[in-house]
Amino acid sequence: MDQRIGRSVAESRFHTQLLTVLGVGIYGVIAFVVARRTREIGIRAALGASRLSIRGMVVRHYCTYHGTKEGNGMAGVVVVGDVPFSPSAKGAIIPVDIPTGKVLKVPAEYPTIQATVDAASPGDLVFVGRGIYREEVSVTTPSIVIRGEDRNETIVDGEFVRGNGFSIAADAVAVENLTARYAVLNGFFWTGVTGFRGSYLTATNNGDYGLYAFGSKDGLFEDSYASGSPDSGFYIGQCYPCNTVIRNVIAEHNALGYSGTNAGARVFPGVWRL
């Protein structure tokens, strides 16, 4: 009887031990990151960054993106109950070099930017008409261009309840001629990508950063404006070499104009005002 009980709980005990090890590992990584960035955190706090902003600066990036868009890392499927399941791997969508010539229009063909982006294929152009779009746009399809009709009148509004105006986790995505405002976190956010571009963008009064590229390389921010961020207007972080250029930009009324934590970026002339 004791042997049967032991066998029945062995698997549960193993899972518990595994979760404990993973938890200790995650704690160790966060503690190491905080220790390395203590001086930066102090400066940001002195400049007026909120507790939520500082906490999110560390926790958001190390406790959210455990799995990559290719299905590597801590990514998987949860099956609940005693049901048949046949796992199948979904291949990654490959970036392309040649445009398809196809234009998907918002709102003429699709009601939201998110619906249009989800329908797009690599090489397509998403054209966003004038209007205020109260949504958060998540982009996981590579090699698409998202272009607004009018920089000042094509607006993604977070209403201080949604995380990012645009959150982009796909390679070679360009966003241009748009405004993102009132996001809880960032106006335009690229994370873990190779190849990105933000052109003729306006980011105002967002909770953390205006234009932000995290762990990304081979990028360009140009002809853009960022203001009203409690942290920096433009941020290139956690990449080296970044192979990223910032040029012809204006940053004002932010805690910092530009931040490049643990990064190597080429910054060309712009206007940086507090």
VEXVEX-547350 format. One record per residue: residue in one letter; x, y, z of N, C-alpha, C, O in turn. Coordinates in steps of 0.1 Angstrom, whole numbers, plus 5000, padded with zeros to 4 digits. Layout:
REM residues N
AXYZXYZXYZXYZ...
REM end
This chain:
REM residues 274
M500849885000500050005000500950135000500650224993D501950135008502850245009503550274996503750384992Q503850164989504550184976503550244966503950324958R502250204966501250254957501050404959500950484950I500950444972500850584976502050664971501850774966G503250604973504450674969504450694954504850804950R504050594947504050614932503050714928503250794918S501850724935500850814931501150954933500651044926V502050984943502351124946503751164941504151284942A504451074935505751104930505751204919506551304920E504851194910504851294899504451434904505051534900S503451444913503151574919504251634927504551754926R505051544934506151594942507251644932507851744935F507451574921508451624911508051754905508951844904H506751774902506351904896506552014906506952124902T506251984919506352084929507852134930508152244931Q508752034930510152064931510652144919511452234920L510152104907510552174895510052324896510852414892L508852344900508352484901509152564911509452684909T509552494922510352564932511752604926512152724929V512352514919513652554912513452664903514252764902L512452664895512152774885511952904892512453004888G511152894903510853024911512153084916512353204916V513052994922514253044927515153104916515753214918G515153044904515853094893515453234889516253324886I514153244888513553374883513853484894514253594890Y513753454906514053544917515553594916515853704917G516453494913517853524912518153624900518953714902V517453594889517653684878517153824880517853924877I516053834887515453974890516354044900516654164898A516853974910517754034920519054084913519554194917F519554004904520854044897520554164889521454254889V519454174882519154284873518954414882519454524878V518254404893518054514901519354564907519654684908A520254474911521554514916522354594906523054684909R522354544893523054614883522554754880523254834875R521254774882520554894878520254984890519355074888T520854964901520555044913520755194911519855264914R521855224905522155374903521055434894520555534896E520755354883519855404873518455424880517755524877I518055324888516755334894516655454903515655524904G517755484911517855594919517655724912516955814916I518355734900518255854892516855874887516355984887R516255774882514855784877513955824888513055904885A514055764900513155804911513355954914512356024917A514655994914514856134917514256234907513856344910L514156184894513556264884512056254883511456324875G511456174892510056174893509356054888508056044887A510055944884509455824879508655764891509055764902S507455704887506555654897507055514902507855454895R506555464913506955334918506455224908507155134905L505255244902504755154892505655144880505955034875S506155264876507055264864508355194867508855124859I508955224879510255154882510055004884510854934879R509054964891508754824892508554754879509154644876G507754814870507554754857508754754848508854664840M509754844851510954854843511754724844512354684835V511654654856512354534858511454414856511754324848V510354414863509454294864508854264850508754144846R508454364843507654344831508554264821507954174814H509854294820510654234809511154094813511554014804Y511254064826511853944830510853844835511153734838C509553884836508553794841507353784832506353734835T507553834820506453834810506753754798506053664793Y507953784792508353724779509153604781510353604776H508653494787509453374789509553294776510553224774G508553304768508553234755508753324744508253434744T509453274733509653364721508553334711507753244712K508453424701507453414691507653284682506753234676E508853224683509153104676508752974684508852864678G508252994696507852884704509052824713508852724719N510152904714511252854722511052904736510252994739G511852854746511752894760510552834767510152724763M509952914776508852854784507552884777506752954782A507352814766506152814759505552674758506252584757G504252664759503652534758502152544758501552654756V501452434759500052414759499552354772500152264776V498452414777497952354789496652274786495752334779V496652154790495452064787494752034800495451984810V493552074802492752054814491751944813490951934803G491851844822490951734822491451614814492551624808D490751504815491151384808490551384794489551314792V491251454785490751464771491851424762493051434765P491551384749492551344739493251474735492651574734F494551464733495351574728496551524719497251434723S496651584708497651554698498451684696498051774688P499651694702500451824700500951834686501251744679S500951964681501451994668502152124669501652224675A503352134663504152254663503752344652503552304640K503552474655503252574645504552644641505252704650G504852644629506152704624506152854625505052914624A507352904626507453054627507153114613507353054603I506553234614506353314601507653384598508253454606I508153364585509453404581509353544575508453574567P510153644579510153774573510453764558511053664553V510053864551510353874536510954004533510854104540D511654004521512354124516511554204506511754324504I510554134500509854204489508354224493507654134497P507854354491506454384494505554304485505854274474T504354274491503354204483502554294474501954254464G502554424478501754524471500254524476499454594470K499954444485498654434491498454534502499254554511V497354614501497054714511495754674519494754654512L495854664532494654644540494254774547495154834553K492954814546492554944551491754934563490754854565V492055034572491255054584490655194584491455284581P489355214586488355114589487555074577486555004579A487955104565487155074553486954924551485854884547E487954844554487854694553487754614566487254514566Y488454674576488454614589488154714600488454834598P487354674610486954774620488054834629487954944634T489054754632490154794641491454774635491654694625I492454834641493854814636494254674640494954604631Q493854624651494254484655493754384646494454294642A492454394642491854304632492654304619492854204612T493054424615493754434602495154374603495554304594V495854404614497154344616497154194616497954124610D496154144623495953994624495753934610496053814608A495054004601494753954588495953974578495953914567A496954054582498054084572498953964571499153884581S499653954560500753864558502053944556502054054553P503153874558504453944556504554004542504253944532G504954134542505054214530503854304527503854384518D502754294535501554374533501754514540502554534549L500954604535500854734541499454754548498454724542V499454794561498254824568498054974568498955044574F497055024562496755164561495655204570494555154569V495955294579495055334590494455474587495255574587G493155484585492555614582492455704594492755654605R492155824592491955924603490955874613489955814609G491255904625490255864636491055834649492255824649I490255814660490755784673490455634675489255594676Y491455554677491355414678491655374693492755384697R490655334700490755304714491055154716490155074718E492355124714492754984714494254974717494955074716E494754854720496154824721496454724710495854624709V497454754702497754684690498954594692500054644695S498754464691499854364693500154304679499354254672V501454314676501954274662502854154664503854164670T502454044657503353924658503653874643504253764642T503153944633503553914619504653994615504554114615P505753934610506954014605506654084592505754044585S507554174589507654234576506354304571506054284560I505754374580504554454576504854604579505654634588V504154684572504254834574502854874579501854844573I502854954590501655004595501755164594502555224600R500855214585501055354581499655434584498655384580G499755544591498655624593498355724582499355764575E497155764580496755854570497255994573497656074564D497156034586497556164590498156154604497556104613R499356194605500056184618499356244630499356184641N498756354628498056424639496656384641496056404652E496056314631494656274632494456124632493256084632T495456044631495355904632495955864646497255864647I495155834655495555834669495155704676493955654675V496055634683495755524691495755574706496755624711D494655554712494355614725494255504735493355424735G495255504745495155394755494255424767493855344775E493755554767492755594778493255564792492455554801F494555554794495155524806494655384812494755364825V494255294804493855164809494455054801494554934806R495055084789495754974781497254994782497755104783G497954884781499354884783500154964774500855064778N500154934761500954994750500055044739498954984736G500455144732499755174720499955064710499055014704F501255044707501654934698502754844706503654904711S502554714706503454624711503854524700503054454695I505154534696505554464684506654354688507654394693A506354234685507254124688507554044675507653914676A507654114664507954044652509054124644509154244646D509854054637510954124630510554204618509454184612A511354314616511154394603509754454602509154454591V509254504613507954574613508254724614508954774623A507654804605507754944605506355014608505354964604V506455114617505255194620505555334617506555384621E504555404610504855534606503555624605502455574602N503855754607502755854605501555834614500455844610L501855814627500755784637501055864650502155904653T500055874658500155924672499655814682498655754679A500455794693500055704703500055784716501055844720R498955784724498855864736498155784747497355694744Y498355834759497655784771497755634773496755574779A498855574770499055424773499655424787500355504792V499255314794499755294808501255274808501955314817L501855214797503255184796503955264785504455374788N503855224773504655284762503755314750502755254748G504155424743503455454731503755354720502755294714F505055334716505455234706506555144712507555194716F506355014712507154924719507554804710506754724706W508854794707509454674700510154594710510954654718T510054464710510754384720511254254713510554174707G512554234715513254104710513154084695513053974691V513354194688513254184673514554214666515354284672T514654174654515754204645515154284633514354234625G515454414632514954494622513654564627512654504629F513754704629512554774632512654914627513854964626R511554984625511555124622510355194627509255154626G510655314633509555404637509755544630510755604634S508955584621509155704614507855794615506755754614Y508155924617507056024617505955984627504755994625L506455954639505555914650505556024661506456094663T504356024668504156114679503756034691502755954690A504456044702504055974714503956074725504956144729T502756084731502556194741501856134753500856054752N502256174765501656144778501355994780500255954784N502455914778502355774781503055744794503855824799G502755624800503055604814504555574816505055604827D505255524806506755494808507555564797508155664800Y507555514785508355564775507555604762506355554761G508055684754507455724741507655614731506755534727L508955614725509355504716510355424723511355474728Y510155294723511055204731511355074723510455014718A512655044723513054924717513854844727514954894732F513354724731514054644742514554524736513854444729G515854494738516454374733516354354718516254244713S516354464711516154464697517354524690518154604696K517554494677518754544670518354574655517254534650D519254644648519154684634517854764633516954734625G517854874640516654964640516855104637518055154636L515755174635515855324632514655394638513455354636F514855494645513855594650514155724643515355774644E513255784635513555904628512255994627511155944627D512556124627511556224624510356204633509156204629S510556184646509556154656509656244667510656314670Y508556244675508356344686507856264698506956184697A508456294710507956224723507956324734508956404736S506856334741506756424752505856364763505056274761G505956414775505056384786505256244792504356194799S506456184790506756054797507456074810508356164811P507056004821507756014833509155954833509855974843D509455884823510755834821511255894808511156014807S511855824799512455884787511555884775510655794774G511755984767510955994754511355884744510555824738F512655864743513255754734514155664742514955714750Y513955534740514755444748515155324740514355254733I516455294740517055184733517655104745518655154751G517254984748517754914760518054764757517454704749Q519054714765519354574766519754514753519254414748C520654584746521154534733522654584731522854704733Y523454494726524854544722525454434714525554314718P525954464701525654594695524254614690523654514686C523654724692522254754688522154774673521154744667N523154834667523054874653521754954650521054934641T521555054659520355134658520655284657521555334664V519955354649520155494647518955574651517755534648I519155684658518055774662518455914655519555964658R517555964647517956094640516656174638515556124636N516956304638515856404635514656384644513556384639V514956374657513856364666513756474676514756554677I512656494682512456594693511856524705510856454704A512556544716512056494729511956614739512956684741E510856634745510656744754509656714765508756634762H509756774777508856754788508756604792507656564796N509856534791510056404797511056414808511756514810A511056304817512056304827513456294821514456364825L513556224810514856214802514456214787513356174783G515356284779515056274765515356144759514556084751Y516556084762516955964757517655874768518355924776S517355744768517955654777518455534769517855484760G519655494772520255374765520855274775522055244774T520055224784520555134794521055004788520354934781N522354974791522954844786522854834771522454724766A523054944764522854944750523955024743524555114749G524154994731525055074722524355114710524155034701A523955244709523155294698523955414693524655484700R523755444680524255564674523155674674522055654668V523355784681522355884682522856004674523856064677F522056044664522356154655521656274660520756274669P521956394655521456524660519956524661519256474652G519456574672518056584674517856704684518856774688V516656724689516356824699515956744712514956674712W516756774723516456704735516256804746517156884750R514956814750514656914760513956854772513356744771L514256904784513556854796512156924797511356904806
REM end
